[in-house]
Amino acid sequence: MAMDLEKNVATLLVRIERLLEQQKSDARGRILVALAGVPGSGKTTVSSALLASLSNTGRSREDVVVVAMLSLGAQDGFHHTKATLASFRDPDMAFRRRGAPFTFDADGLLDLVSALKVGPLTGLESEEHIFTAPSFDHAVQDPVVDDIRISSRSKIVIIEGNYTLLNEHPWNKIAKLVDERWFVDVPPEVAKERLVLRHLAAGIETSREAAAHRAEENDLPNGDLIRSKLIEPDVRIVN
């Protein structure tokens, strides 16, 4: 890992271990963490490195899980379907701005977070319950219902997404349900370069010029919105 990433992961690792110890001593229920960030900030890189570090400490994979819900990565399950976007008053604009807050099923995400909050934390001696969430099929550009499985034995669930700390209704309800709030930021010029490369690699755009235009028209303004309406996090990371 690069030095900055190692430092950031070390910071989060300390917080995770502290939360697990508090949970053990206080007999607390499941702990929820909101991991927010601007597009291109590297939330998934940070969370993946954190999980790898946790596994190196001997932690079970069920101790801490990451549910990536609202990013540009592999699991964008709470996107509205193409059929839903087509029913909007301005479908062309909805498809062009896909990835903006209004193009997601925020209520569906909030329902999942609420279920994780109130659902019992079970041990190996108890019956396991499975929470489900949609994933996203990038080949057809639509969600896949109930494709993500979250065990009731998971002690900490990190909910990763661009808007999980957005101070707009109904997104702002998420911050009231979680126990910790983490935010990953990056300078806009770095975010733009990452987004351009990402759009090209995914085949979303075929030229650097088109990829840059997509980032400037949608991704970077979404990042500005996140920063301007950010619910104060417990931890800020510049990745």
Buried (B, 14 or more C-beta within 10 A) or exposed (E): EEEEBEEBBEBBBEBBEEBBEEBEEEEBBBBBBBBBBBBBBBBBBBBBBBBEBBEEEEBEEBBBBBBBBBBBBEBBBBBBBBEBBEEBEEEEBBBBBBBBBEBBBBEBBBEBBEBBBEBEBBEEEEEEBEBBBBBBEEEEBBBEEEBBEBBBBBBBBBBBBBBBBBBEEEBBBBBEBBBBBBBBBBEBEBBBBBBBBBBBEEEBBEEEEBBBBBBBEBBBBBBEBBEEBBBEBEBEBEB
